[in-house]
Amino acid sequence: MELVRIESGEAGTFGVLSLDGQVFCLTLEPPDRGNAVGESCVPAGRYQCRRVNSPRFGNTFEVAGVPGRTHILFHRGNVAADTSGCVLLGSRFGVVGRSRAVLDSGHAFAAFLERCAGQDRFDLTIRKAYGEGTWTPSA
């Protein structure tokens, strides 16, 4: 699995999750705050994810091996305020209230779990497709 980040700023860190080389869903994490516990996106790198049963989110996957951090989960949510360092899944970008968001999160998360049925672990590569600042498409 690969998470390619396409934008990072105060609204959050937005990305695209690919399974088996095909775009599957969108992601939202907190802004990059230097890997600060509970308030930063996961640093770019390669991680192993393992199935866990979260008291709050139920059946999901945890991103393991992040230096200095634990309990980084994939789960439902729409805006950066819905995550304390976890990866939110969505089907499309949009706005909730006055915040940029990923939408249809419940559907995207259910589809993610369905695609991971029968797996207890998978490798995740996180990389960014932008330089410093916010990614913008070329004209």
N, C-alpha and C positions, 0 to 999 in steps of 0.2 A: 504494500500500500504506500502511496505517496501523497503528502500534503504539500502543495505548492502555494506559497503565500504570494498574493498579488497586490496587497496594499497593507500598510501599517501606519496608524496615526492615532490621535486621541480617541476616535470613535471605536477603535479596536484593530485587530489584526485579522484581515479577511483572506480566505484562501479557497482552494479547490482541492477536493479529495478524490484521488483516482484509485480504482480497484482494478487489478489486472490490466493496467495501462489505459483504462477508459474512465473519463470523468464520471463521478458517481453523485457527488453532492458538494455543497458549499460549506465552509467552516467560518467560525468566528471565535477568536480568542481575545483576551485583554490586550491592550497596547504592550509594546516591548518596554519593559521596565527593568531590564538587566537581570532577568530570571528571579525577581523578587517573589518570595513565597506568597501565594494567594492573590497576586495582582499583576503578574506578567505572563505573556505567552511563553510557550515552550521554546527553548533555543533550537535553532536549526541543527540537525544532526540525524543520527540513526538510532532508533529505539525499538525495544520489543514491547508489544502490547499484550496484556493477558486478561482473560475473562475474569470478572469479579462480580460479586453481588453487593452492590452499594445499599446501605440502609436507606438512603434518600432517593436514589435513582434506579434501584433494582438491578437487573441483569444488564451489564455493560462491559466495557473494556477500559483498563487502566494503562496509561503510558508509563512504563517502568524505566528506571535508569536515568532519570533526569537529575543531574547533580544538585544536591541540596533540597530536593522536593519529592513529595509522595502524593498519592491520591489525586493524580491528574486523570480525569475521566473524560470519556466521550459521553455527552448527554444532550437532552433537549434544552432549548433556551433560544431567545431571540436577540437580545442586546448584550453588550459587554458587561453590563451590570448584573446579568444572569449567571456570570461565571466568576469563579475565584481562581482562575488559572487553568481551567479546563477547556476542552474543545467542544463548542456547540456545533451542531449539524443543522443545515437548512437546505431547502430546495431552490430558493431564489433570494436575491437581495431585495431589500426594501427599507421601510421606515416604520418604527413603532413609536408612537408619540412624537417626540422630537429627536429620537435617536436612530442612527443607521442600524440596520439589523439584517439577520437572516430570517427568512419566513418559512412557514410550513415545516417547522422543526420536528414536530411529532411524527409526521409522515416520513421525513428524511431519516430520523433516528430509527423508526421501526424498519424501514427498508435496509438500513445499515446492519441492524441485528439479523435480519433475514439473510442478507448476503454473507454474514459471518456464521451462519448456523453450522454447527458441527466443528467449528474451530475454537480452540482454547487459547491460541496465541497467533500473532502475526507480527511481521516486521513492519515498521513505519519509518519512512525517510521524510524528513521535513526540510524543505529548502525554500529560498525566496527567489522570486522571479523579478525583483526590482532592486534598485540600488538604494542609497540612503533616501529616506523620506517616502513620499507617497508615489506609488506606481501610477503612471498615466500612459494610455496607449499613444503610439506615434501616429502622427497625422498622415 
